[in-house]
Amino acid sequence: MNEKQTLKDSIFKIGRVTSVDGRLVQVKVDKTKNTSHLLYKGELLKNISVGGYVKIIKGFTKIVGKVEGEYVNEEKNFSSKEYASDKEKISRVLNVSLLGFFGEKGFERGIKELPLIDNECFLLESVEFSEVHHFVKEGDEPITIGTLSLEKGQEIKIGVNSLFASHIGIFGNTGSGKSYTLAKIYRELFEKYKNGENFKKNGMFILFDFNGEYAGEKCIVEGKKIYNLTTKKELENININEKFPLNESDLIDLELISILANATEKTQRPFLSRSLEFYKKVSVADNPLDYFKNTLKKRVKEILKMADKDKAHILIDYLKNILETQGTDISEALFAAIEWNNTNHHFMPRNGQSRELTDAEMEGTALYTSADNYQFPQDVLTKVIHFLYLQLVFDVYNDKAQNEHIAPAINKLKSKRKDIEKVLDTNSNQGNIFSESNFVIVNLKDVNLEMRKTLPLLLSKKVYTEHKQKHNKDEKKFLNIIVDEAHNILSQESFREAESWKDYRLETFEEIIKEGRKFGVFLTIASQRPHDISSTIISQLHNYFLHRLINNHDIIAVERTIAYLDKLSVEYLSILPTGTCVLAGLLAHVPVIVDIGKIEPKEHAPDNETIDLVKNWSDETIEI
């Protein structure tokens, strides 16, 4: 070893290993290395401290650890001759957690070997420090997201592949910078590839914005497609461009209809399945309308021949839901011509004859003539409801279902019909929502609470299913579903009527997070309440940006489900300043604290600044 290397080692050496307990190592610091900084080649170097890194030399192996804590130890077996002062009998001891080692490929995470007692420990050199914080793999493209919080000036670059070909979680309390981080990483991505034709063709992004933070024309990227959905306006005042396009085939799906109807699993879902099979059967007929009308007229005759008065009147009410589409009540016209015979239990003509109705008399009733004049409604959901009622008539008539068990599902669907008409264009023939731009924003700010929970699920399932079906034909396509304020739809709580009902919201997103990678589909979720989100979803995320979390339940949830965090990073969570986060996950060799960089120009940042009360409340100063 030459004199230059000897001098270098003497400066960078900080102590020796005194204890090894698995990944936890204790290092006794040399008494000459207890200052805050060291002088080397005219430069001040930051000395070892909590949060810093040490290099442990074991033969030719360089093991890297992170300092998670320190304490002082007083040596009791000493004589006054051995120490010049009482300070010298105090030893500084570091608690170090092993992270990885320097190998042929540079820094690698994981434990290859454990150190031995008395192995020497050193500060990392600047090149080694940069290597530990180099998160861009060979062949990947870097984007800069900020700087290392504890080492100002040390840029943090991450690889496009490593970050975006993964599921991402961004968590933090309101005002901690969570939304800004989400905008920053996607702003950097679009800035890098904004002129790339393959990026525009093969990369698809859809963001569900609950608070309208990203709906500005220039937020993140210009030229994106924005759907400003609303349930606050009257239907006639809503422009077709304000609705999200949903084809008839998208809506005629058992799971989607079950979601909208809040259907119970054992009774209502099987009924919906039968109804949709009936719908599809009619749709492929040579003349669907005639098929439906003939079935409708057949049911009318069956009801008018019934011997059960109560059931007959219930079924007539169901038929009226189909036939009274123009707002006219057919009951008065119907019962002006026929009445119920209480003695013989059947319908009879109102002419004093106590006999059953003839075919001609039944065909002359308002019920039958209305069925003969029936036309399909323009709105797809109303059309579906008509099929449900006709199926319900058949099932109740044949004792295959109890009306009190099935009717609530149809009523739930009917209650959502107007809102669905306001936000969805179900007559659309648009095949691809990404045809205008590969970045789509769905603004839910003016949508009521129930539809806020429903729409992200419906639309996510639509784009995911379509992408999965096309994957075998085009494996270059990439889909990223971004959900801001994800606790609104990924909560573990379920408000469904039956406890046994599997919550479709979680089921759909858990499928995306478990299986999506195989189809090039990835999920980015941001939330201020990670405790409320399904632990299955959080634990399956690959990379995390963790901003300030105050609630203990949130911190525990994060610590329990994220394997990449060390003890020190967890302790930082409650005191992180705004705009600073812990970056952890597969892309990072070690958890690091990052100051997220500014979004320039400012107009590309999300609209989520806290109101300035002093500025708004102070009167303008008038100078004399």
C-alpha positions as CSV (number, residue, x, y, z in Angstrom):
1,M,0.0,0.0,0.0
2,N,1.5,3.4,-1.0
3,E,1.8,6.4,1.2
4,K,-1.1,8.2,-0.6
5,Q,-3.5,5.3,0.0
6,T,-2.3,5.0,3.6
7,L,-3.1,8.7,4.2
8,K,-6.5,8.3,2.6
9,D,-7.4,5.2,4.7
10,S,-6.4,7.0,7.8
11,I,-8.7,9.9,7.0
12,F,-11.7,7.7,6.0
13,K,-11.3,5.0,8.6
14,I,-13.8,5.6,11.4
15,G,-13.6,2.5,13.7
16,R,-13.9,-1.3,14.0
17,V,-16.7,-3.9,14.3
18,T,-17.3,-4.9,17.9
19,S,-20.5,-7.0,17.5
20,V,-22.3,-8.9,14.7
21,D,-25.9,-10.0,15.2
22,G,-27.2,-11.0,11.8
23,R,-27.8,-7.8,9.7
24,L,-27.3,-5.7,12.8
25,V,-23.7,-4.6,13.5
26,Q,-22.1,-2.5,16.2
27,V,-19.1,-0.3,15.3
28,K,-16.8,1.4,17.9
29,V,-15.8,4.8,16.5
30,D,-12.2,5.9,16.9
31,K,-11.8,8.7,19.4
32,T,-10.3,10.9,16.8
33,K,-13.4,10.7,14.6
34,N,-16.0,12.2,16.9
35,T,-16.1,15.6,15.1
36,S,-18.9,16.6,12.8
37,H,-16.6,17.1,9.8
38,L,-13.2,15.8,8.5
39,L,-10.6,17.8,6.5
40,Y,-9.3,16.0,3.4
41,K,-7.4,17.7,0.5
42,G,-8.6,21.1,1.6
43,E,-12.3,20.0,1.7
44,L,-14.6,19.5,4.6
45,L,-16.1,16.0,4.6
46,K,-19.2,15.2,6.6
47,N,-18.3,12.7,9.3
48,I,-20.3,9.6,10.1
49,S,-23.7,10.2,11.8
50,V,-27.1,8.7,12.0
51,G,-28.4,8.2,8.5
52,G,-25.0,8.0,7.0
53,Y,-23.2,5.0,5.4
54,V,-20.2,2.9,6.4
55,K,-18.0,0.5,4.4
56,I,-16.8,-2.5,6.3
57,I,-13.7,-4.2,4.8
58,K,-13.7,-8.0,5.1
59,G,-10.7,-9.3,3.0
60,F,-11.5,-8.3,-0.5
61,T,-15.3,-7.8,0.2
62,K,-16.6,-4.3,0.8
63,I,-19.8,-4.5,2.8
64,V,-22.1,-1.4,3.1
65,G,-24.3,-0.6,6.0
66,K,-26.5,2.3,7.2
67,V,-26.2,4.0,10.6
68,E,-29.6,3.7,12.3
69,G,-28.5,4.9,15.7
70,E,-25.7,5.6,18.1
71,Y,-24.9,5.7,21.8
72,V,-21.9,6.2,24.1
73,N,-20.3,3.5,26.2
74,E,-18.2,4.2,29.2
75,E,-15.2,1.9,29.6
76,K,-15.1,0.9,33.3
77,N,-11.9,-1.1,33.3
78,F,-9.3,1.6,33.1
79,S,-6.6,3.2,35.1
80,S,-5.8,6.9,35.3
81,K,-2.5,6.3,33.5
82,E,-4.2,5.0,30.4
83,Y,-6.3,8.2,29.8
84,A,-5.3,11.8,29.7
85,S,-8.9,12.9,30.5
86,D,-12.3,11.5,31.4
87,K,-13.4,12.1,27.8
88,E,-11.1,9.4,26.5
89,K,-12.8,6.7,28.5
90,I,-16.1,7.4,26.6
91,S,-16.6,5.3,23.4
92,R,-19.0,6.2,20.7
93,V,-20.8,3.1,19.3
94,L,-22.8,3.0,16.1
95,N,-25.7,0.7,15.4
96,V,-25.4,-0.3,11.7
97,S,-27.8,-2.2,9.5
98,L,-26.2,-4.0,6.6
99,L,-27.6,-3.1,3.2
100,G,-25.4,-4.6,0.5
101,F,-21.9,-4.8,-1.0
102,F,-19.8,-3.6,-3.8
103,G,-19.4,-6.4,-6.4
104,E,-18.4,-6.6,-10.0
105,K,-21.6,-4.8,-11.1
106,G,-21.1,-2.0,-8.6
107,F,-23.3,-1.7,-5.5
108,E,-25.7,-4.6,-5.0
109,R,-28.4,-4.9,-2.4
110,G,-28.5,-7.9,-0.1
111,I,-26.1,-9.7,2.1
112,K,-23.3,-11.8,0.5
113,E,-21.2,-12.1,3.6
114,L,-21.4,-11.0,7.2
115,P,-18.5,-9.0,8.7
116,L,-16.2,-10.3,11.4
117,I,-15.3,-8.8,14.8
118,D,-12.5,-6.2,14.4
119,N,-13.1,-5.6,10.7
120,E,-12.2,-2.0,9.9
121,C,-14.9,0.4,9.0
122,F,-14.6,3.4,6.6
123,L,-16.6,6.4,5.3
124,L,-17.7,6.0,1.7
125,E,-15.7,7.9,-0.8
126,S,-17.6,10.2,-3.1
127,V,-17.5,7.8,-6.0
128,E,-18.8,5.0,-3.8
129,F,-21.5,7.3,-2.3
130,S,-22.7,8.1,-5.8
131,E,-22.7,4.5,-6.7
132,V,-25.0,3.6,-3.8
133,H,-27.4,6.3,-4.9
134,H,-27.2,5.4,-8.6
135,F,-30.7,4.0,-9.4
136,V,-30.4,3.7,-13.2
137,K,-29.7,0.3,-14.5
138,E,-27.7,-0.3,-17.7
139,G,-29.9,0.2,-20.7
140,D,-32.4,2.3,-18.8
141,E,-33.1,6.0,-19.4
142,P,-32.7,8.4,-16.4
143,I,-35.1,11.1,-15.2
144,T,-34.2,13.5,-12.4
145,I,-36.8,13.8,-9.6
146,G,-34.9,15.8,-7.0
147,T,-31.9,15.9,-4.7
148,L,-30.7,13.9,-1.7
149,S,-32.1,15.7,1.3
150,L,-29.1,14.9,3.6
151,E,-26.5,15.6,0.9
152,K,-27.4,18.8,-0.9
153,G,-26.4,18.8,-4.5
154,Q,-26.5,15.0,-4.9
155,E,-29.1,14.6,-7.7
156,I,-31.4,11.6,-7.6
157,K,-32.0,10.0,-11.0
158,I,-34.2,7.0,-11.5
159,G,-34.7,4.8,-14.5
160,V,-37.8,5.0,-16.6
161,N,-38.1,1.3,-16.8
162,S,-37.5,0.8,-13.1
163,L,-40.2,3.3,-12.1
164,F,-42.9,3.2,-14.7
165,A,-42.8,-0.6,-15.4
166,S,-43.9,-1.0,-11.8
167,H,-46.8,-0.3,-9.5
168,I,-46.2,2.9,-7.6
169,G,-47.5,4.1,-4.3
170,I,-47.4,7.8,-3.2
171,F,-48.5,8.4,0.4
172,G,-48.6,11.4,2.6
173,N,-50.8,13.7,4.7
174,T,-52.6,16.6,3.0
175,G,-50.1,19.4,2.4
176,S,-47.1,17.1,2.5
177,G,-46.4,17.3,-1.3
178,K,-47.9,14.1,-2.4
179,S,-49.8,15.5,-5.4
180,Y,-46.8,17.5,-6.4
181,T,-44.6,14.4,-6.5
182,L,-47.2,12.6,-8.6
183,A,-47.2,15.5,-11.1
184,K,-43.4,15.7,-11.0
185,I,-42.6,12.2,-12.0
186,Y,-45.1,12.2,-14.9
187,R,-44.0,15.7,-15.9
188,E,-40.4,14.4,-16.2
189,L,-41.5,11.4,-18.2
190,F,-43.6,13.4,-20.7
191,E,-40.8,16.0,-21.0
192,K,-38.4,13.2,-21.9
193,Y,-40.6,11.5,-24.5
194,K,-42.9,14.3,-25.7
195,N,-41.6,14.2,-29.2
196,G,-41.4,10.5,-29.5
197,E,-44.0,8.9,-31.9
198,N,-43.6,5.4,-30.3
199,F,-44.3,6.9,-26.9
200,K,-47.5,8.5,-28.2
201,K,-48.5,5.3,-29.9
202,N,-47.5,2.7,-27.3
203,G,-47.8,4.5,-24.0
204,M,-51.3,5.1,-22.5
205,F,-52.1,7.0,-19.3
206,I,-55.4,7.6,-17.5
207,L,-55.6,9.6,-14.3
208,F,-58.6,9.7,-12.0
209,D,-58.6,13.2,-10.4
210,F,-61.0,13.5,-7.5
211,N,-60.3,17.1,-6.7
212,G,-59.7,18.7,-10.1
213,E,-56.0,19.3,-9.2
214,Y,-54.7,18.0,-12.6
215,A,-57.5,19.2,-14.8
216,G,-55.7,22.5,-15.8
217,E,-54.9,22.6,-19.5
218,K,-51.1,22.8,-18.9
219,C,-50.9,20.7,-15.8
220,I,-48.2,17.9,-16.3
221,V,-48.5,18.1,-20.1
222,E,-50.3,20.2,-22.7
223,G,-52.6,18.6,-25.2
224,K,-54.0,15.9,-22.9
225,K,-57.7,14.8,-23.2
226,I,-59.7,16.0,-20.2
227,Y,-63.2,14.6,-19.3
228,N,-64.8,17.2,-16.9
229,L,-67.6,15.0,-15.7
230,T,-70.5,16.4,-13.7
231,T,-73.7,15.3,-11.9
232,K,-74.4,18.9,-10.7
233,K,-75.9,20.1,-14.0
234,E,-79.2,19.2,-15.5
235,L,-78.9,16.5,-18.1
236,E,-80.0,18.8,-21.0
237,N,-77.2,21.3,-20.1
238,I,-74.4,18.7,-20.3
239,N,-72.5,18.7,-23.5
240,I,-71.7,15.3,-25.1
241,N,-68.0,16.1,-24.9
242,E,-68.4,16.3,-21.1
243,K,-69.3,12.6,-21.0
244,F,-67.0,9.6,-20.9
245,P,-67.7,7.4,-24.0
246,L,-68.8,3.9,-23.0
247,N,-70.0,1.5,-25.8
248,E,-73.0,-0.7,-25.4
249,S,-70.8,-3.7,-25.2
250,D,-68.8,-2.1,-22.4
251,L,-72.0,-1.8,-20.3
252,I,-73.5,-5.2,-21.0
253,D,-71.1,-6.9,-18.7
254,L,-72.2,-9.0,-15.7
255,E,-69.7,-7.6,-13.3
256,L,-70.3,-3.9,-14.3
257,I,-74.1,-4.3,-14.0
258,S,-73.6,-6.1,-10.7
259,I,-71.5,-3.2,-9.4
260,L,-74.1,-0.6,-10.5
261,A,-76.9,-2.6,-8.9
262,N,-75.0,-3.4,-5.7
263,A,-76.1,-6.9,-6.4
264,T,-75.9,-9.6,-3.8
265,E,-73.9,-12.7,-4.8
266,K,-76.3,-15.6,-4.2
267,T,-79.6,-14.2,-5.4
268,Q,-79.4,-10.9,-7.4
269,R,-76.2,-11.7,-9.4
270,P,-77.6,-15.0,-10.8
271,F,-80.7,-13.1,-11.8
272,L,-78.6,-10.4,-13.6
273,S,-76.7,-13.2,-15.3
274,R,-79.9,-14.6,-16.7
275,S,-81.1,-11.2,-17.8
276,L,-77.9,-10.4,-19.7
277,E,-78.0,-13.8,-21.4
278,F,-81.5,-12.9,-22.5
279,Y,-80.3,-9.5,-23.7
280,K,-77.5,-11.1,-25.7
281,K,-79.8,-13.7,-27.2
282,V,-82.2,-11.0,-28.3
283,S,-79.4,-8.8,-29.7
284,V,-78.2,-11.5,-32.1
285,A,-81.7,-12.3,-33.4
286,D,-82.6,-11.4,-37.0
287,N,-85.0,-8.7,-35.7
288,P,-84.2,-7.9,-32.0
289,L,-87.1,-5.6,-31.6
290,D,-89.7,-8.1,-32.9
291,Y,-88.1,-10.8,-30.7
292,F,-88.5,-8.6,-27.6
293,K,-92.0,-7.4,-28.4
294,N,-93.2,-11.0,-29.0
295,T,-91.8,-12.1,-25.7
296,L,-93.4,-9.1,-24.0
297,K,-96.8,-9.9,-25.6
298,K,-96.5,-13.5,-24.5
299,R,-95.9,-12.4,-20.9
300,V,-98.9,-10.1,-21.0
301,K,-101.2,-13.0,-22.0
302,E,-99.7,-15.2,-19.3
303,I,-100.4,-12.6,-16.6
304,L,-104.0,-12.0,-17.8
305,K,-104.6,-15.8,-17.4
306,M,-103.2,-16.0,-13.9
307,A,-105.3,-17.2,-10.9
308,D,-103.2,-15.3,-8.3
309,K,-104.5,-11.8,-8.0
310,D,-101.7,-10.3,-5.9
311,K,-98.9,-11.8,-8.0
312,A,-100.7,-10.8,-11.2
313,H,-100.9,-7.1,-10.1
314,I,-97.2,-7.1,-9.1
315,L,-96.3,-8.4,-12.5
316,I,-98.5,-5.9,-14.2
317,D,-96.6,-3.2,-12.3
318,Y,-93.3,-4.5,-13.5
319,L,-94.6,-4.5,-17.1
320,K,-95.7,-0.9,-16.7
321,N,-92.1,0.0,-15.9
322,I,-91.3,-1.2,-19.4
323,L,-94.3,0.1,-21.3
324,E,-94.9,3.5,-19.7
325,T,-91.8,5.0,-21.3
326,Q,-93.7,8.1,-22.5
327,G,-95.1,9.0,-19.1
328,T,-98.6,7.8,-19.7
329,D,-100.4,5.6,-17.1
330,I,-101.9,2.6,-18.8
331,S,-103.6,1.3,-15.6
332,E,-106.8,3.4,-16.1
333,A,-107.2,2.2,-19.7
334,L,-106.4,-1.4,-18.7
335,F,-108.9,-1.8,-15.9
336,A,-111.6,0.1,-17.8
337,A,-111.9,-3.0,-20.0
338,I,-111.2,-5.8,-17.5
339,E,-111.7,-6.6,-13.8
340,W,-110.8,-9.3,-11.4
341,N,-113.3,-12.2,-10.6
342,N,-113.0,-12.8,-6.9
343,T,-115.1,-15.9,-7.0
344,N,-113.3,-17.8,-9.8
345,H,-110.0,-16.1,-9.4
346,H,-109.2,-14.8,-12.9
347,F,-109.5,-11.6,-15.0
348,M,-112.8,-11.2,-16.8
349,P,-114.3,-8.5,-19.1
350,R,-116.2,-5.6,-17.7
351,N,-119.5,-6.6,-19.4
352,G,-121.1,-8.6,-16.6
353,Q,-119.9,-12.0,-17.9
354,S,-117.9,-14.0,-15.3
355,R,-115.8,-15.8,-17.8
356,E,-112.1,-15.8,-18.6
357,L,-110.8,-13.4,-21.2
358,T,-110.6,-14.6,-24.8
359,D,-107.4,-14.1,-26.8
360,A,-109.0,-11.3,-28.7
361,E,-110.0,-9.5,-25.5
362,M,-106.5,-9.9,-24.1
363,E,-105.1,-8.5,-27.3
364,G,-107.4,-5.5,-27.0
365,T,-106.2,-4.5,-23.6
366,A,-104.0,-1.4,-23.2
367,L,-101.3,-3.6,-21.8
368,Y,-101.1,-5.7,-24.9
369,T,-101.4,-2.9,-27.4
370,S,-98.7,-1.0,-25.6
371,A,-96.5,-4.1,-25.8
372,D,-97.2,-4.3,-29.5
373,N,-96.2,-0.6,-30.0
374,Y,-93.0,-0.9,-27.9
375,Q,-89.7,0.7,-29.1
376,F,-86.3,0.3,-27.6
377,P,-85.2,3.4,-25.7
378,Q,-82.1,5.3,-27.0
379,D,-80.3,5.1,-23.6
380,V,-78.6,1.7,-23.2
381,L,-79.0,1.5,-19.4
382,T,-82.8,2.1,-19.7
383,K,-82.9,-0.6,-22.3
384,V,-81.0,-3.0,-19.9
385,I,-83.6,-2.1,-17.1
386,H,-86.4,-3.1,-19.5
387,F,-84.8,-6.5,-20.0
388,L,-84.4,-6.9,-16.3
389,Y,-88.1,-6.3,-15.7
390,L,-89.1,-8.7,-18.4
391,Q,-86.8,-11.4,-16.9
392,L,-88.2,-10.7,-13.5
393,V,-91.7,-11.1,-14.8
394,F,-90.7,-14.5,-16.2
395,D,-88.9,-15.6,-13.1
396,V,-91.6,-14.6,-10.6
397,Y,-94.3,-16.1,-12.9
398,N,-92.4,-19.4,-12.9
399,D,-91.5,-19.2,-9.2
400,K,-87.8,-19.0,-10.0
401,A,-87.3,-15.9,-8.0
402,Q,-88.9,-13.8,-5.2
403,N,-89.7,-10.3,-6.3
404,E,-88.8,-8.8,-2.9
405,H,-85.3,-10.3,-3.4
406,I,-84.6,-9.1,-6.9
407,A,-86.5,-5.7,-7.1
408,P,-84.0,-3.9,-4.9
409,A,-81.2,-4.5,-7.4
410,I,-83.3,-3.1,-10.3
411,N,-84.3,-0.1,-8.1
412,K,-80.7,0.6,-7.3
413,L,-79.9,0.6,-11.0
414,K,-82.8,2.9,-11.7
415,S,-81.7,5.3,-9.0
416,K,-78.3,5.6,-10.7
417,R,-79.7,5.9,-14.2
418,K,-79.9,9.7,-14.3
419,D,-76.4,10.2,-12.9
420,I,-75.0,7.6,-15.3
421,E,-76.7,9.4,-18.2
422,K,-75.0,12.6,-17.1
423,V,-71.5,11.2,-17.0
424,L,-71.4,8.4,-19.6
425,D,-72.2,8.5,-23.3
426,T,-73.5,5.0,-23.7
427,N,-74.4,5.6,-27.4
428,S,-70.8,6.3,-28.3
429,N,-69.1,4.5,-31.1
430,Q,-65.6,5.7,-30.0
431,G,-63.4,2.7,-30.0
432,N,-60.3,4.2,-28.3
433,I,-60.3,7.0,-25.6
434,F,-56.6,7.5,-26.3
435,S,-57.2,8.5,-30.0
436,E,-56.8,12.2,-29.3
437,S,-54.0,12.0,-26.7
438,N,-52.2,9.2,-24.9
439,F,-52.8,11.0,-21.5
440,V,-56.4,11.1,-20.4
441,I,-57.7,13.0,-17.2
442,V,-61.0,12.0,-15.7
443,N,-62.0,15.0,-13.5
444,L,-64.4,13.8,-10.8
445,K,-64.5,17.1,-8.9
446,D,-68.2,17.9,-9.7
447,V,-69.4,14.3,-9.5
448,N,-71.5,13.1,-6.5
449,L,-70.0,10.7,-3.9
450,E,-71.7,7.6,-5.2
451,M,-70.6,8.1,-8.8
452,R,-67.1,9.0,-7.6
453,K,-66.8,5.5,-6.1
454,T,-68.4,3.9,-9.2
455,L,-66.8,5.6,-12.2
456,P,-63.1,4.8,-11.5
457,L,-63.9,1.2,-11.1
458,L,-66.1,1.0,-14.3
459,L,-63.6,2.9,-16.4
460,S,-60.5,1.2,-15.0
461,K,-62.1,-2.2,-15.7
462,K,-63.0,-1.1,-19.2
463,V,-59.5,0.1,-20.2
464,Y,-57.8,-2.8,-18.4
465,T,-60.0,-5.5,-20.1
466,E,-59.6,-3.9,-23.5
467,H,-55.8,-3.7,-23.1
468,K,-55.6,-7.3,-21.8
469,Q,-57.6,-8.6,-24.8
470,K,-55.3,-6.8,-27.3
471,H,-52.1,-7.7,-25.5
472,N,-51.4,-10.9,-27.5
473,K,-51.7,-8.9,-30.7
474,D,-49.5,-6.0,-29.6
475,E,-47.2,-6.6,-26.7
476,K,-45.6,-3.1,-27.1
477,K,-48.6,-1.3,-25.6
478,F,-48.3,0.1,-22.1
479,L,-51.2,1.2,-19.8
480,N,-50.8,3.1,-16.6
481,I,-53.8,3.7,-14.4
482,I,-53.3,6.6,-12.0
483,V,-55.6,7.1,-9.1
484,D,-55.3,10.2,-6.9
485,E,-56.9,10.1,-3.5
486,A,-57.1,6.4,-3.9
487,H,-58.6,5.8,-0.4
488,N,-61.9,6.9,-2.0
489,I,-62.2,3.7,-4.0
490,L,-59.7,1.3,-2.5
491,S,-60.9,1.3,1.1
492,Q,-61.2,-2.0,2.8
493,E,-64.6,-1.1,4.1
494,S,-67.6,-2.4,2.1
495,F,-71.1,-0.9,2.2
496,R,-72.8,-3.7,0.3
497,E,-76.0,-5.3,1.6
498,A,-74.5,-8.8,2.0
499,E,-71.4,-9.5,4.0
500,S,-70.6,-12.4,1.8
501,W,-70.4,-10.2,-1.3
502,K,-67.0,-9.8,-2.8
503,D,-66.2,-6.2,-3.2
504,Y,-65.7,-5.7,-6.9
505,R,-63.7,-2.5,-6.3
506,L,-60.9,-4.3,-4.5
507,E,-61.2,-7.4,-6.6
508,T,-60.7,-5.4,-9.8
509,F,-57.7,-3.4,-8.6
510,E,-56.2,-6.4,-6.8
511,E,-56.3,-8.3,-10.1
512,I,-54.6,-5.3,-11.9
513,I,-51.9,-5.2,-9.3
514,K,-51.3,-8.9,-9.2
515,E,-51.7,-9.8,-12.9
516,G,-51.4,-6.5,-14.7
517,R,-47.6,-6.6,-15.2
518,K,-48.0,-9.6,-17.5
519,F,-50.1,-7.5,-19.8
520,G,-48.2,-4.3,-19.6
521,V,-50.7,-2.7,-17.2
522,F,-49.4,-0.8,-14.1
523,L,-51.1,1.1,-11.3
524,T,-50.1,4.3,-9.6
525,I,-52.0,5.2,-6.4
526,A,-51.7,8.3,-4.3
527,S,-53.4,8.6,-0.9
528,Q,-53.3,10.5,2.4
529,R,-54.7,7.5,4.3
530,P,-52.7,4.3,3.5
531,H,-54.2,2.6,6.6
532,D,-57.6,2.7,4.8
533,I,-56.3,1.0,1.6
534,S,-56.3,-2.8,1.2
535,S,-53.1,-4.2,2.6
536,T,-53.0,-6.6,-0.4
537,I,-52.7,-3.6,-2.7
538,I,-50.1,-1.7,-0.7
539,S,-47.9,-4.8,-0.2
540,Q,-47.9,-5.6,-4.0
541,L,-46.6,-2.1,-5.0
542,H,-43.1,-2.1,-6.2
543,N,-41.9,1.5,-5.5
544,Y,-43.0,4.0,-2.9
545,F,-42.7,7.8,-2.4
546,L,-43.6,8.3,1.3
547,H,-44.2,11.9,2.4
548,R,-45.1,13.0,5.9
549,L,-47.5,10.7,7.8
550,I,-48.7,11.8,11.2
551,N,-51.4,9.3,12.0
552,N,-49.9,6.3,13.9
553,H,-52.2,3.9,12.1
554,D,-50.9,5.1,8.7
555,I,-47.3,4.7,9.8
556,I,-47.9,1.2,11.2
557,A,-49.7,0.2,8.0
558,V,-46.7,1.4,5.9
559,E,-44.1,-0.2,8.1
560,R,-46.0,-3.5,8.2
561,T,-46.6,-3.9,4.5
562,I,-43.5,-2.3,2.9
563,A,-40.5,-4.6,3.2
564,Y,-38.0,-2.1,1.7
565,L,-38.1,0.4,4.7
566,D,-35.4,0.5,7.4
567,K,-36.1,1.6,10.9
568,L,-34.6,5.0,10.4
569,S,-36.8,5.7,7.4
570,V,-39.9,4.8,9.3
571,E,-38.9,7.2,12.1
572,Y,-38.4,10.0,9.7
573,L,-42.0,9.8,8.3
574,S,-43.7,11.9,10.9
575,I,-41.2,14.8,10.7
576,L,-40.5,15.1,6.9
577,P,-40.9,18.7,5.7
578,T,-43.3,19.5,2.8
579,G,-41.9,18.4,-0.6
580,T,-39.5,15.8,1.0
581,C,-40.2,12.1,0.8
582,V,-38.7,8.7,1.5
583,L,-38.0,6.9,-1.8
584,A,-38.0,3.1,-1.3
585,G,-38.6,0.0,-3.4
586,L,-37.2,-2.1,-6.1
587,L,-35.7,0.7,-8.0
588,A,-33.6,2.0,-5.0
589,H,-30.7,0.1,-3.6
590,V,-31.4,1.7,-0.3
591,P,-34.2,3.9,1.1
592,V,-33.3,7.5,0.6
593,I,-34.8,10.9,1.7
594,V,-35.4,13.0,-1.4
595,D,-36.3,16.7,-1.8
596,I,-38.6,16.6,-4.9
597,G,-37.5,19.0,-7.5
598,K,-39.5,22.0,-8.7
599,I,-41.8,21.7,-11.7
600,E,-40.9,24.3,-14.2
601,P,-42.6,26.3,-15.5
602,K,-45.1,26.5,-12.5
603,E,-48.1,26.2,-14.8
604,H,-47.4,22.5,-15.2
605,A,-47.8,21.9,-11.4
606,P,-51.1,20.7,-9.9
607,D,-53.6,23.2,-8.6
608,N,-53.5,22.4,-4.9
609,E,-51.8,25.3,-3.1
610,T,-53.1,26.1,0.3
611,I,-55.1,29.3,0.5
612,D,-53.0,32.4,1.6
613,L,-55.2,33.9,4.3
614,V,-53.0,36.9,5.0
615,K,-52.9,37.8,1.3
616,N,-56.6,37.4,0.9
617,W,-57.7,39.1,4.1
618,S,-55.3,42.0,4.3
619,D,-56.4,45.4,3.0
620,E,-54.1,46.9,0.3
621,T,-51.6,49.3,1.9
622,I,-52.0,52.9,0.6
623,E,-48.8,54.9,0.6
624,I,-49.1,58.6,1.2
